[in-house]
Amino acid sequence: MDWKRFFRGKKVTLMGLGLLGRGIGDAVFLAEHGAELIVTDLKPSTALGSSLKKLRKYKNIRYTLGEHKLEDFRNRDFILKAAGVPLDSPYIAEARKNKIPIEMDASLFAKLMPKGVLLVGVTGTRGKSTTTALIYEILSSSPPRLRRGAEGGVVGSVFKAGNLVPEATLPLLKKVKSGDIVVLELDSWQLQGFHDAKISPQVAVFTTFLDDHLSYYRSTSLTASREKYFADKTAIFKYQKKNDVLVVGEQASLFVSSQKKIVARSVDVPKEWESKLLGEHNRENIACAIAAARHFKIPELAIRKAVELFKGISGRLEYLRTVRGIKIYNDTNATTPDATIAALRALGKDIVLICGGTDKGLDMSKLVAEIPNHCKAVVFLKESGTEKLIINFQFPISNQFPIFKKETLKECVEEAMKIAKKGDLILFSPSFASFGKWFKNEYDRGAQFVKIVKCLK
């Protein structure tokens, strides 16, 4: 399909501009390629100033800000929906009632990309970012002559997209050509677009399936909420064709019934390979990345080299520095109790844990049981989830296991530094979402933590 002709003159409503970059990237791309664009966002113009400034020169954009209007979802050629739009959105319902297609950034790219481009899609409750990044490193660090496609042809350039980068995926249409690979990190929201388009990546990786986003997928019961969440995830493989590949992590394999799946297990990682990543959960991520890389017939020596050089990505059990003999780790992307449990098990003992954030409606009981096995103290950042956790689960309070509550992240770090001794570890692993009065998102939360730690003496 000629994607340039596809956009020219199309009446498009972009639902969700935001501040993180993807909405802006989509808006610029659509405006540059001749779409008649409506940008609508619930945030007012005062909150979107930095984004609107970048769109000022485009005369083919009009705006509905601080609200959505039903008329913006009628008489359009398609709606480009941002991730996280509520499942019961009356505006999306209005568009569907009027038989207007609903598109999303990554899936629309997948529909329009040149023939011969190969998608590697990665999803999972935990581990998808690390796995995506490692697959990209393996593929991009291997000379093209070592990368072979499904039919044996030499593979071209390798791109990374989706959640792993702040940019929109759609503008990659200007760069990719037949023979290229795009490695996409896909959350459950973005996969809604793959369901609508009835397409799946040719190489799909499903790392783990755990409780998350249950407040978004709220239903009549916890089981029903999980089923809705899983249903979105299944778009990673549901529409694959005969020769496509599905790699499933060992934990996720309990939920995926496909007969064609390749199950990746931590024991599949050769014992002699030395990884810089900590924890059993990361060995599972490495196993998924290795299984995906083997599809491209990359020699084991090249895969091993990439695995051993890979340092991980920021905000995922990231070692920052040692201050007064105390090692400090940034795990800001741990937005669920399962993620924090994995971090605690990876680091071991003598941990001062900093956690807390916005309630997501998740069960914290396993985390409560795990904390005393690893921690000498916990410093809580006061937020809605934190208060619920403390009230509902009655942490043991004693001289042997003290807990503290602080108003700001800076105060949490200062308290943790008072408690920790030489040889101890400080772990910032929130277990909760970041949205609240202090942070824009988990990346902003992590950046603030890094800045505070840099100033420690």
Backbone hydrogen bonds, N-H to C=O, Kabsch-Sander energy under -0.5 kcal/mol:
donor,donor_aa,acceptor,acceptor_aa,energy
3,W,1,M,-1.1
6,F,2,D,-1.8
7,F,3,W,-1.5
8,R,4,K,-1.3
9,G,34,G,-2.3
10,K,7,F,-2.0
12,V,10,K,-0.8
12,V,36,E,-2.3
13,T,78,F,-1.6
14,L,12,V,-0.5
14,L,38,I,-3.4
15,M,13,T,-0.7
15,M,80,L,-2.6
16,G,14,L,-0.9
16,G,40,T,-2.7
25,G,21,G,-2.6
26,D,22,R,-2.4
27,A,23,G,-2.3
28,V,24,I,-2.9
29,F,25,G,-2.3
30,L,26,D,-2.7
31,A,27,A,-2.6
32,E,28,V,-2.7
33,H,29,F,-1.3
34,G,31,A,-1.4
35,A,30,L,-2.4
36,E,10,K,-3.3
37,L,35,A,-0.9
37,L,60,N,-2.3
38,I,12,V,-2.5
39,V,62,R,-2.6
40,T,14,L,-2.6
40,T,38,I,-0.6
41,D,64,T,-1.9
47,A,44,P,-1.1
48,L,44,P,-0.9
51,S,48,L,-0.5
52,L,48,L,-2.8
53,K,49,G,-2.0
54,K,50,S,-0.8
54,K,51,S,-0.6
55,L,51,S,-0.6
55,L,52,L,-1.0
56,R,52,L,-0.5
56,R,53,K,-0.8
58,Y,55,L,-1.8
59,K,57,K,-0.6
61,I,58,Y,-0.6
62,R,37,L,-2.3
64,T,39,V,-2.5
66,G,41,D,-1.7
66,G,43,K,-1.6
67,E,41,D,-1.0
72,D,69,K,-1.5
73,F,70,L,-2.1
74,R,71,E,-1.2
77,D,11,K,-2.9
78,F,11,K,-1.4
79,I,101,P,-2.6
80,L,13,T,-2.8
81,K,79,I,-0.8
81,K,103,E,-3.1
82,A,15,M,-2.1
85,V,82,A,-1.1
89,S,86,P,-1.7
93,A,89,S,-2.0
94,E,90,P,-1.7
95,A,91,Y,-2.0
96,R,92,I,-2.6
97,K,93,A,-2.4
98,N,94,E,-1.4
99,K,96,R,-2.0
100,I,95,A,-2.7
103,E,79,I,-3.6
103,E,101,P,-0.6
108,L,104,M,-2.8
109,F,105,D,-1.8
110,A,106,A,-2.1
111,K,107,S,-1.8
112,L,108,L,-1.8
113,M,109,F,-1.9
117,V,114,P,-1.7
118,L,180,D,-2.7
119,L,117,V,-0.5
120,V,182,V,-2.8
121,G,119,L,-0.6
121,G,203,V,-2.7
122,V,184,L,-2.8
123,T,205,V,-2.8
125,T,208,T,-2.2
131,T,127,G,-2.4
132,T,128,K,-2.6
133,A,129,S,-2.7
134,L,130,T,-2.4
135,I,131,T,-2.5
136,Y,132,T,-2.4
137,E,133,A,-2.2
138,I,134,L,-2.7
139,L,135,I,-2.6
140,S,136,Y,-3.1
141,S,137,E,-1.9
142,S,138,I,-0.7
146,L,143,P,-2.8
147,R,143,P,-0.6
147,R,144,P,-1.1
148,R,146,L,-0.5
148,R,296,F,-2.7
149,G,153,G,-3.0
152,G,149,G,-2.0
155,V,144,P,-0.6
155,V,147,R,-1.5
156,G,179,G,-3.2
159,F,181,I,-2.6
161,A,183,V,-2.5
163,N,185,E,-2.1
164,L,161,A,-0.8
165,V,162,G,-1.7
172,L,169,T,-2.3
173,L,170,L,-2.1
174,K,171,P,-1.8
175,K,172,L,-2.0
176,V,172,L,-2.4
179,G,116,G,-1.5
180,D,177,K,-2.2
181,I,157,S,-2.7
182,V,118,L,-2.4
183,V,159,F,-3.3
184,L,120,V,-3.2
184,L,182,V,-0.7
185,E,161,A,-1.9
186,L,122,V,-3.2
186,L,184,L,-0.6
191,L,187,D,-1.8
192,Q,188,S,-0.5
192,Q,189,W,-1.2
193,G,189,W,-0.5
193,G,190,Q,-1.2
194,F,190,Q,-0.7
195,H,191,L,-2.0
196,D,192,Q,-2.2
197,A,193,G,-2.0
198,K,194,F,-1.1
198,K,195,H,-0.5
199,I,194,F,-1.9
203,V,119,L,-2.2
204,A,202,Q,-0.5
204,A,245,V,-3.0
205,V,121,G,-2.6
206,F,247,V,-2.7
207,T,123,T,-2.7
207,T,205,V,-0.5
215,S,360,K,-0.7
216,Y,213,H,-0.6
217,Y,213,H,-2.1
218,R,215,S,-0.6
225,S,221,S,-2.1
226,R,222,L,-2.4
227,E,223,T,-2.1
228,K,224,A,-1.9
229,Y,225,S,-2.2
230,F,226,R,-3.0
231,A,227,E,-2.3
232,D,228,K,-1.7
233,K,229,Y,-1.7
234,T,230,F,-1.9
235,A,232,D,-1.4
236,I,233,K,-2.1
237,F,234,T,-1.8
238,K,234,T,-2.7
240,Q,237,F,-1.9
244,D,241,K,-1.7
245,V,202,Q,-3.0
247,V,204,A,-3.3
248,V,262,I,-3.0
249,G,206,F,-3.0
250,E,264,A,-1.3
252,A,207,T,-0.9
253,S,249,G,-2.1
254,L,251,Q,-1.2
255,F,252,A,-2.1
256,V,252,A,-1.4
257,S,255,F,-0.6
261,K,258,S,-0.8
262,I,246,L,-2.9
263,V,261,K,-0.6
264,A,248,V,-2.8
264,A,262,I,-0.6
265,R,263,V,-0.5
268,D,265,R,-2.1
269,V,266,S,-1.6
273,W,270,P,-1.8
275,S,273,W,-0.7
276,K,310,F,-0.6
283,R,279,G,-1.2
284,E,280,E,-1.8
285,N,281,H,-1.6
286,I,282,N,-2.6
287,A,283,R,-2.2
288,C,284,E,-1.8
289,A,285,N,-2.2
290,I,286,I,-2.7
291,A,287,A,-2.3
292,A,288,C,-2.0
293,A,289,A,-2.5
294,R,290,I,-2.3
295,H,291,A,-0.7
295,H,292,A,-0.8
296,F,293,A,-1.6
297,K,294,R,-1.9
298,I,293,A,-1.0
302,A,299,P,-0.6
303,I,299,P,-2.0
304,R,300,E,-3.0
305,K,301,L,-2.1
306,A,302,A,-1.9
307,V,303,I,-2.5
308,E,304,R,-2.6
309,L,305,K,-1.6
310,F,306,A,-1.3
316,R,313,I,-1.4
317,L,315,G,-0.6
318,E,330,N,-2.6
319,Y,317,L,-0.6
320,L,328,I,-2.9
321,R,328,I,-0.8
323,V,321,R,-0.5
323,V,326,I,-2.6
326,I,323,V,-1.7
327,K,325,G,-0.5
327,K,424,D,-1.6
328,I,321,R,-2.2
329,Y,426,I,-2.8
330,N,318,E,-3.1
331,D,329,Y,-0.6
331,D,428,F,-2.6
333,N,315,G,-2.3
334,A,331,D,-2.3
335,T,333,N,-1.6
340,T,336,T,-1.6
341,I,337,P,-2.6
342,A,338,D,-2.1
343,A,339,A,-1.8
344,L,340,T,-2.6
345,R,341,I,-2.4
346,A,342,A,-1.7
347,L,343,A,-2.0
348,G,344,L,-2.3
349,K,347,L,-0.8
351,I,374,H,-1.9
352,V,425,L,-3.0
353,L,351,I,-0.7
353,L,377,A,-2.1
354,I,427,L,-3.0
355,C,353,L,-0.5
355,C,379,V,-1.9
356,G,430,P,-2.2
358,T,433,A,-2.4
368,V,364,M,-2.3
369,A,365,S,-1.9
370,E,366,K,-1.6
371,I,367,L,-2.4
373,N,370,E,-1.5
374,H,371,I,-1.9
375,C,371,I,-2.7
376,K,351,I,-2.6
377,A,351,I,-1.1
378,V,402,P,-1.6
379,V,353,L,-3.3
380,F,378,V,-0.6
380,F,404,F,-3.6
381,L,355,C,-2.5
382,K,380,F,-0.6
382,K,406,K,-2.6
385,G,357,G,-1.9
386,T,357,G,-1.1
387,E,383,E,-2.2
388,K,384,S,-1.7
389,L,385,G,-2.4
390,I,386,T,-2.4
391,I,387,E,-2.4
392,N,388,K,-2.6
393,F,389,L,-2.0
394,Q,390,I,-1.2
398,S,396,P,-0.6
398,S,401,F,-0.9
404,F,378,V,-2.1
406,K,380,F,-2.9
412,C,408,T,-1.8
413,V,409,L,-2.4
414,E,410,K,-2.4
415,E,411,E,-2.3
416,A,412,C,-2.5
417,M,413,V,-2.3
418,K,414,E,-1.3
419,I,415,E,-1.8
420,A,416,A,-2.7
423,G,325,G,-2.7
424,D,421,K,-2.6
425,L,350,D,-2.6
426,I,327,K,-2.9
427,L,352,V,-2.1
427,L,425,L,-0.5
428,F,329,Y,-2.3
428,F,426,I,-0.5
429,S,354,I,-1.8
429,S,427,L,-0.9
431,S,334,A,-2.4
433,A,358,T,-1.7
436,G,439,F,-0.9
439,F,434,S,-0.5
445,R,441,N,-2.3
446,G,442,E,-2.4
447,A,443,Y,-2.5
448,Q,444,D,-2.4
449,F,445,R,-2.0
450,V,446,G,-2.7
451,K,447,A,-2.2
452,I,448,Q,-2.2
453,V,449,F,-2.6
454,K,450,V,-2.3
455,C,451,K,-1.0
455,C,452,I,-0.6
456,L,453,V,-1.4
